[in-house]
Amino acid sequence: MDSAQRMLQQQSSYRVWGEELVEGAVYTVYLKKVRYNCFCHTTPEEESDDDVSHLQWETLKLRSIKCGTLERLVESLHTEAGEVDHSYISVFFATYRSFSTPRHVLNLIIDR
């Protein structure tokens, strides 16, 4: 278990679920338990002092790329939803020169 996995295991809302193999990449999959409030009333007229909010839970599936082709590594710089993992970006840009050229990586980023 690497240090990132150990850190996430220490946080009670994250659990390592396993690995997911996708063409050209291997992802570590985490399950994250998310809690949010749901209010009882639906319209302002129904609002009263007796309204109680209910706690609801949702489990989200989070993927973190573990290894893959250069194309998959570049795709993982952001998710389909446009979210960014800043630590992954820092690691990628600090290490990509050991397995690729700046021009090749730049072309892949532009093509996306």
C-alpha positions as CSV (number, residue, x, y, z in Angstrom):
1,M,0.0,0.0,0.0
2,D,1.5,3.3,-1.0
3,S,1.5,6.5,1.1
4,A,-1.5,8.0,-0.8
5,Q,-3.5,4.9,-0.1
6,R,-2.5,4.9,3.6
7,M,-3.5,8.6,3.9
8,L,-6.9,7.9,2.4
9,Q,-7.4,4.9,4.6
10,Q,-6.8,7.0,7.7
11,Q,-9.7,9.3,6.7
12,S,-12.9,7.4,7.6
13,S,-14.9,8.5,4.6
14,Y,-12.5,6.9,2.0
15,R,-12.0,3.2,1.4
16,V,-9.8,1.5,-1.2
17,W,-12.1,-0.6,-3.3
18,G,-9.6,-2.2,-5.7
19,E,-8.2,-1.7,-9.1
20,E,-10.0,-1.1,-12.4
21,L,-8.4,-2.1,-15.7
22,V,-9.3,0.0,-18.6
23,E,-7.7,-0.2,-22.1
24,G,-4.3,1.4,-21.7
25,A,-4.6,2.2,-18.0
26,V,-4.9,0.8,-14.5
27,Y,-6.8,2.8,-11.9
28,T,-7.0,2.5,-8.1
29,V,-10.6,2.9,-7.2
30,Y,-11.7,4.5,-3.9
31,L,-15.2,4.7,-2.5
32,K,-16.0,8.0,-0.7
33,K,-18.9,8.3,1.7
34,V,-20.5,11.8,1.3
35,R,-23.0,13.2,3.7
36,Y,-25.5,16.0,3.0
37,N,-28.6,17.4,4.4
38,C,-32.0,17.2,2.8
39,F,-34.6,19.7,3.9
40,C,-38.2,18.5,4.5
41,H,-40.2,21.4,3.1
42,T,-40.5,22.0,-0.6
43,T,-42.1,25.4,-0.8
44,P,-41.8,28.5,1.4
45,E,-45.4,28.2,2.4
46,E,-44.7,24.8,3.9
47,E,-41.8,26.1,6.0
48,S,-42.2,26.1,9.7
49,D,-40.2,26.0,12.9
50,D,-40.8,22.3,13.2
51,D,-39.1,21.4,9.9
52,V,-36.3,19.0,10.4
53,S,-33.5,18.3,8.0
54,H,-32.6,14.7,7.3
55,L,-29.1,13.4,6.9
56,Q,-28.5,11.4,3.7
57,W,-25.4,9.5,2.6
58,E,-24.1,8.8,-0.9
59,T,-21.1,6.7,-2.0
60,L,-19.0,8.1,-4.8
61,K,-16.6,6.1,-6.9
62,L,-13.3,8.0,-7.3
63,R,-10.6,6.7,-9.7
64,S,-6.9,7.6,-9.4
65,I,-4.6,6.5,-12.3
66,K,-1.9,4.1,-11.2
67,C,-0.2,3.4,-14.6
68,G,-1.0,3.7,-18.2
69,T,-0.1,4.8,-21.7
70,L,1.0,8.3,-22.3
71,E,-2.3,9.1,-23.9
72,R,-4.2,7.8,-20.8
73,L,-1.9,9.7,-18.4
74,V,-2.6,13.0,-20.3
75,E,-6.4,12.2,-20.3
76,S,-6.2,11.9,-16.5
77,L,-5.0,15.4,-16.1
78,H,-8.7,16.3,-15.7
79,T,-11.9,14.3,-15.3
80,E,-14.9,14.3,-17.7
81,A,-16.6,16.6,-15.3
82,G,-13.6,19.0,-15.6
83,E,-12.3,18.4,-12.1
84,V,-8.6,18.6,-11.5
85,D,-6.3,16.6,-9.1
86,H,-3.6,19.1,-8.4
87,S,-1.2,16.6,-6.8
88,Y,-1.4,14.3,-9.9
89,I,-0.8,17.3,-12.2
90,S,2.3,18.2,-10.2
91,V,3.7,14.7,-10.3
92,F,2.9,14.3,-14.0
93,F,4.7,17.5,-15.0
94,A,7.6,16.8,-12.7
95,T,8.2,13.3,-14.2
96,Y,6.9,13.2,-17.8
97,R,10.4,14.0,-19.3
98,S,11.6,10.6,-18.1
99,F,9.3,8.8,-20.6
100,S,8.4,11.4,-23.2
101,T,9.3,14.7,-24.8
102,P,7.8,18.1,-24.0
103,R,6.7,18.5,-27.7
104,H,4.9,15.1,-27.7
105,V,3.1,15.9,-24.4
106,L,2.1,19.3,-25.6
107,N,0.7,17.9,-28.8
108,L,-1.4,15.4,-26.8
109,I,-2.7,18.1,-24.5
110,I,-3.6,20.4,-27.5
111,D,-5.4,17.4,-29.3
112,R,-7.6,16.9,-26.3
